[in-house]
C-alpha cells in the first residue's frame, strides 16, 4: 500500500512508515487506534470501502478488482463462520457453487489436509476451540476459486489471539503474505520474527509533498 490516506472524525489519517510492503512469506502488523479504524483499513484492502487516496498493489499490479475477485482473503477475529452449518459446508460455500460438485469437494478436502482440520469437517463452529475456528476461517480463504496471495488476519481486543492463524497460514502456503491488523500492539508483540510493524497515525502533508504537488 502506498500513499494510503483517508479521513476519520475530520482528521486526515495515513500509515507510518509509507509505503506498507509485505513480501511473500513475510508477516506484517498494522496497528490501528481502535477496532473501528482497524475495520476500516481492512475494508479498504478488501474493496468494501473506497474513501481513500493511494494505491494497493499485489505483485506490482494495482488492485482494482471487485471484492470477490481480489487476491486478498480475510480471517476475521471471531472467524466469521456460519453457526448453523458444519465446517465442511462453511468451506463449500466459498466456492460459490451451491451444488457442491465433486471438484469443489475435492478442493475442500485438499485444503483441509493442508491446514490440518480434516478431523472436524463435520463439526459445527460452536464445538471448536478458538484456534480451530481460526484454522477453519483460514481454510475457507484458501478454498476460494481464485487463489489468494495475501491473507489479512484480524486481531481484536475481546477475542482470542491470532498467533495460531498466522502460523497456520505460513505453514499451509509459505508463499503467502500475511498482514495482521490489530487494535492493540501488545497482543501481537510475541509474533514470531521477522515481523514488520506499521501504525495508523494522523497524516500531515510534508513540505516535500507540497512542493511535488505544485506545477
Sine and cosine of phi, psi and omega as CSV:
sin_phi,cos_phi,sin_psi,cos_psi,sin_omega,cos_omega
0.00,0.00,0.76,-0.65,-0.02,-1.00
-0.75,-0.66,0.75,-0.67,0.05,-1.00
0.91,0.42,0.48,0.88,-0.04,-1.00
-0.97,0.22,0.93,-0.37,-0.02,-1.00
-0.72,-0.69,0.58,-0.81,0.04,-1.00
-0.46,-0.89,0.06,-1.00,-0.01,-1.00
-0.88,-0.47,0.72,-0.69,0.05,-1.00
-0.69,-0.73,0.82,-0.57,-0.03,-1.00
0.81,0.59,0.61,0.79,0.06,-1.00
0.98,0.19,0.09,1.00,-0.01,-1.00
-0.91,-0.41,0.68,-0.73,0.11,-0.99
-0.95,0.30,0.71,-0.71,-0.05,-1.00
-0.81,-0.59,0.44,-0.90,-0.01,-1.00
-0.32,-0.95,-0.15,-0.99,-0.06,-1.00
-0.95,-0.32,0.64,-0.77,0.07,-1.00
-0.79,-0.61,0.82,-0.57,-0.14,0.99
-0.96,0.28,0.14,-0.99,0.00,-1.00
-0.82,-0.57,0.78,-0.62,0.15,0.99
-1.00,0.05,0.18,-0.98,0.15,-0.99
-0.99,-0.13,0.88,-0.48,-0.05,-1.00
-0.77,-0.64,0.76,-0.65,0.03,-1.00
-0.78,-0.63,0.84,-0.55,0.02,-1.00
-1.00,0.02,0.24,-0.97,0.08,-1.00
-0.83,0.55,0.72,-0.70,0.00,-1.00
0.99,0.11,-0.03,1.00,0.00,-1.00
-0.98,-0.18,0.35,-0.93,0.14,-0.99
-0.86,-0.51,0.75,-0.66,0.07,-1.00
-0.83,-0.56,0.46,-0.89,0.03,-1.00
-0.84,-0.54,0.77,-0.64,0.09,-1.00
-0.94,-0.35,0.86,-0.51,-0.07,-1.00
-0.98,-0.19,0.89,-0.45,0.02,-1.00
-0.99,-0.16,0.28,-0.96,-0.03,-1.00
-0.93,0.38,-0.61,0.79,0.00,-1.00
-0.42,-0.91,0.04,-1.00,-0.07,-1.00
-0.89,0.45,-0.60,0.80,-0.02,-1.00
-0.89,0.45,-0.68,0.73,0.01,-1.00
-0.93,0.37,-0.62,0.79,0.05,-1.00
-0.88,0.48,-0.69,0.73,0.03,-1.00
-0.88,0.47,-0.62,0.79,-0.03,-1.00
-0.90,0.43,-0.69,0.72,0.02,-1.00
-0.90,0.43,-0.66,0.75,0.06,-1.00
-0.86,0.50,-0.64,0.76,0.03,-1.00
-0.89,0.45,-0.62,0.78,0.06,-1.00
-0.85,0.52,-0.72,0.69,-0.04,-1.00
-0.90,0.44,-0.64,0.77,-0.07,-1.00
-0.99,0.10,-0.13,0.99,-0.01,-1.00
0.99,0.14,0.34,0.94,0.02,-1.00
-1.00,-0.01,-0.20,0.98,0.04,-1.00
-0.57,-0.82,0.60,-0.80,-0.10,-1.00
-0.85,-0.53,0.22,0.97,-0.09,-1.00
-0.99,0.14,0.82,0.57,-0.03,-1.00
-0.53,-0.85,0.34,-0.94,0.18,-0.98
-0.98,-0.20,0.20,-0.98,0.03,-1.00
0.99,-0.16,0.03,-1.00,-0.07,-1.00
-0.78,-0.63,0.49,-0.87,0.11,-0.99
-0.88,-0.47,0.82,-0.57,-0.03,-1.00
-0.82,-0.57,0.51,-0.86,0.11,-0.99
-0.75,-0.66,0.85,-0.53,-0.02,-1.00
0.88,0.48,0.51,0.86,0.03,-1.00
1.00,0.10,-0.03,1.00,-0.01,-1.00
-0.93,-0.37,0.70,-0.72,-0.02,-1.00
-0.93,0.38,0.68,-0.73,-0.01,-1.00
-1.00,0.06,0.89,-0.45,0.02,-1.00
-0.74,-0.67,-0.02,1.00,-0.11,-0.99
-0.94,0.34,0.26,-0.97,0.13,-0.99
-0.91,0.41,0.32,-0.95,-0.10,-1.00
-0.77,0.64,-0.75,0.66,-0.12,-0.99
-0.96,0.27,-0.17,0.99,0.01,-1.00
-0.97,-0.22,-0.10,1.00,-0.03,-1.00
-0.96,0.27,0.52,-0.85,0.01,-1.00
-1.00,0.04,0.65,0.76,-0.03,-1.00
-0.78,-0.62,0.79,-0.62,0.03,-1.00
-0.88,-0.47,0.49,-0.87,-0.07,-1.00
-0.91,-0.42,0.75,-0.67,0.19,-0.98
-0.94,-0.34,0.98,-0.20,-0.04,-1.00
-0.92,0.39,0.40,-0.92,-0.02,-1.00
-0.84,0.54,-0.62,0.78,0.01,-1.00
-0.99,-0.11,0.19,0.98,0.01,-1.00
0.99,0.16,-0.56,0.83,0.08,-1.00
0.92,0.40,0.51,0.86,-0.01,-1.00
-1.00,0.09,0.49,-0.87,0.06,-1.00
-0.98,0.19,0.89,-0.46,-0.18,-0.98
-0.93,0.37,-0.41,0.91,-0.07,-1.00
-1.00,0.06,-0.06,1.00,-0.01,-1.00
-0.94,-0.34,0.45,-0.89,0.10,-1.00
-0.94,0.34,0.22,-0.97,0.06,-1.00
-0.83,0.55,-0.71,0.70,-0.03,-1.00
-0.87,0.49,-0.69,0.73,-0.02,-1.00
-0.94,0.34,-0.54,0.84,0.12,-0.99
-0.86,0.50,-0.64,0.77,-0.02,-1.00
-0.96,0.29,-0.64,0.77,-0.02,-1.00
-0.88,0.47,-0.59,0.81,-0.02,-1.00
-0.87,0.50,-0.45,0.89,-0.01,-1.00
-0.89,0.46,-0.42,0.91,-0.07,-1.00
-0.98,0.22,-0.15,0.99,-0.08,-1.00
0.86,0.52,0.53,0.85,0.01,-1.00
-0.75,-0.66,0.98,-0.18,-0.08,-1.00
-0.93,0.38,-0.30,0.96,-0.03,-1.00
-0.98,0.19,-0.22,0.98,0.00,-1.00
0.78,0.62,0.87,0.49,-0.04,-1.00
-0.89,0.45,0.22,-0.98,0.00,-1.00
-0.87,0.50,-0.58,0.82,0.02,-1.00
-0.90,0.43,-0.68,0.73,0.02,-1.00
-0.91,0.42,-0.71,0.71,0.01,-1.00
-0.87,0.50,-0.60,0.80,0.03,-1.00
-0.92,0.40,-0.64,0.77,0.02,-1.00
-0.92,0.39,-0.65,0.76,0.03,-1.00
-0.87,0.49,-0.73,0.69,-0.01,-1.00
-0.89,0.46,-0.65,0.76,-0.01,-1.00
-0.90,0.43,-0.74,0.67,-0.02,-1.00
-0.93,0.36,-0.54,0.84,0.04,-1.00
-0.90,0.44,-0.59,0.80,0.06,-1.00
-0.92,0.39,-0.65,0.76,-0.04,-1.00
-0.91,0.41,-0.54,0.84,0.00,-1.00
-0.98,-0.18,0.08,1.00,0.10,-0.99
0.87,0.49,0.68,0.73,0.06,-1.00
-0.90,-0.44,0.17,0.99,-0.08,-1.00
-0.88,0.48,-0.35,0.94,-0.03,-1.00
-0.96,0.29,-0.26,0.96,0.01,-1.00
-0.75,-0.66,0.60,0.80,0.06,-1.00
-0.89,0.46,-0.46,0.89,-0.05,-1.00
-0.99,-0.14,0.10,1.00,0.06,-1.00
-0.99,0.12,0.28,-0.96,0.11,-0.99
-0.97,-0.24,0.43,-0.90,-0.12,-0.99
-0.78,0.63,-0.62,0.79,-0.06,-1.00
-0.94,0.35,-0.24,0.97,0.01,-1.00
-1.00,0.05,-0.06,1.00,-0.09,-1.00
-0.97,-0.25,0.43,-0.90,0.13,-0.99
-0.97,0.25,0.25,-0.97,-0.04,-1.00
-0.82,0.57,-0.77,0.64,-0.04,-1.00
-0.89,0.45,-0.56,0.83,0.03,-1.00
-0.92,0.39,-0.64,0.77,0.04,-1.00
-0.90,0.44,-0.64,0.77,0.04,-1.00
-0.91,0.41,-0.59,0.81,0.05,-1.00
-0.90,0.44,-0.60,0.80,0.06,-1.00
-0.92,0.40,-0.69,0.72,0.02,-1.00
-0.88,0.48,-0.62,0.78,0.06,-1.00
-0.91,0.42,-0.70,0.71,0.02,-1.00
-0.87,0.50,-0.63,0.78,0.04,-1.00
-0.86,0.52,-0.67,0.74,0.05,-1.00
-0.87,0.48,-0.70,0.71,-0.05,-1.00
-0.95,0.32,-0.32,0.95,0.01,-1.00
-0.99,0.12,-0.09,1.00,-0.03,-1.00
-0.85,0.52,0.54,-0.84,-0.03,-1.00
-0.92,0.40,-0.43,0.90,0.09,-1.00
-0.97,-0.26,0.93,-0.37,-0.07,-1.00
-0.85,0.53,0.57,-0.82,0.00,-1.00
-0.99,-0.14,0.46,-0.89,0.09,-1.00
-0.93,-0.37,-0.33,0.94,-0.01,-1.00
-0.77,-0.63,0.72,-0.69,0.10,-1.00
-0.91,-0.43,0.84,-0.54,0.08,-1.00
-0.99,-0.12,0.85,-0.53,-0.03,-1.00
-0.91,-0.42,0.87,-0.50,0.00,-1.00
-0.99,0.14,0.66,-0.75,0.10,-0.99
-0.78,-0.62,0.88,-0.48,-0.13,-0.99
-0.75,-0.66,0.58,-0.81,0.16,-0.99
-0.85,0.53,0.71,-0.70,-0.02,-1.00
0.99,-0.14,-0.18,0.98,0.05,-1.00
-0.89,-0.46,0.25,-0.97,0.07,-1.00
-0.92,0.40,0.29,-0.96,-0.04,-1.00
-0.93,0.37,0.31,-0.95,-0.10,-1.00
-0.99,-0.15,-0.02,1.00,-0.18,-0.98
-0.82,0.58,-0.69,0.72,-0.04,-1.00
-0.90,0.44,-0.60,0.80,0.00,-1.00
-0.92,0.38,-0.62,0.79,0.04,-1.00
-0.89,0.45,-0.74,0.67,0.00,-1.00
-0.88,0.47,-0.67,0.74,-0.02,-1.00
-0.90,0.43,-0.61,0.79,0.00,-1.00
-0.89,0.46,-0.74,0.68,-0.04,-1.00
-0.96,0.29,-0.46,0.89,0.06,-1.00
-0.96,0.28,-0.64,0.77,-0.02,-1.00
-0.94,0.35,-0.60,0.80,-0.01,-1.00
-0.50,-0.86,0.99,-0.10,-0.03,-1.00
-0.88,0.48,-0.22,0.98,0.01,-1.00
-1.00,0.06,-0.08,1.00,0.00,-1.00
-0.95,0.31,0.51,-0.86,0.24,-0.97
-0.98,-0.18,0.75,-0.66,-0.08,-1.00
-0.90,-0.43,0.81,-0.59,0.06,-1.00
-0.87,-0.49,0.89,-0.45,0.07,-1.00
-1.00,-0.08,0.79,-0.62,0.06,-1.00
-0.92,-0.38,0.89,-0.46,-0.11,-0.99
-0.79,-0.61,0.33,-0.94,0.10,-1.00
-0.95,-0.31,0.19,0.98,-0.02,-1.00
-0.43,-0.91,0.96,-0.30,-0.04,-1.00
-0.85,0.53,-0.58,0.82,-0.08,-1.00
-0.91,0.42,-0.42,0.91,-0.02,-1.00
-0.93,0.36,-0.46,0.89,-0.11,-0.99
-0.90,-0.43,0.21,0.98,-0.05,-1.00
-0.89,0.45,-0.42,0.91,-0.07,-1.00
-0.99,-0.14,0.22,0.97,0.09,-1.00
-0.87,0.49,0.58,-0.81,-0.06,-1.00
-0.87,0.49,0.69,-0.72,0.06,-1.00
-0.96,0.28,0.36,-0.93,0.01,1.00
-1.00,0.09,0.82,-0.57,0.05,-1.00
-0.88,-0.48,0.75,-0.66,-0.03,-1.00
-0.98,-0.19,0.60,-0.80,-0.05,-1.00
-0.87,-0.49,0.67,-0.74,0.16,-0.99
-0.78,-0.63,0.35,-0.93,0.02,-1.00
-0.80,-0.61,0.54,-0.84,0.20,-0.98
-1.00,0.03,0.83,-0.55,-0.08,-1.00
-0.67,-0.74,0.16,-0.99,0.18,-0.98
-0.89,0.46,0.64,-0.77,-0.05,-1.00
-0.95,-0.31,0.79,-0.61,0.05,-1.00
-0.90,-0.44,0.71,-0.71,0.05,-1.00
-0.95,0.30,0.85,-0.52,0.00,-1.00
-0.99,0.17,0.29,-0.96,0.03,-1.00
-0.86,0.52,-0.60,0.80,0.00,-1.00
-0.90,0.44,-0.65,0.76,0.00,-1.00
-0.92,0.39,-0.64,0.77,0.01,-1.00
-0.89,0.46,-0.70,0.71,0.00,-1.00
-0.89,0.46,-0.64,0.77,-0.02,-1.00
-0.93,0.37,-0.41,0.91,-0.02,-1.00
-0.99,0.10,-0.24,0.97,-0.05,-1.00
-0.99,0.15,0.57,-0.82,0.00,-1.00
-0.93,0.36,0.00,0.00,0.00,0.00
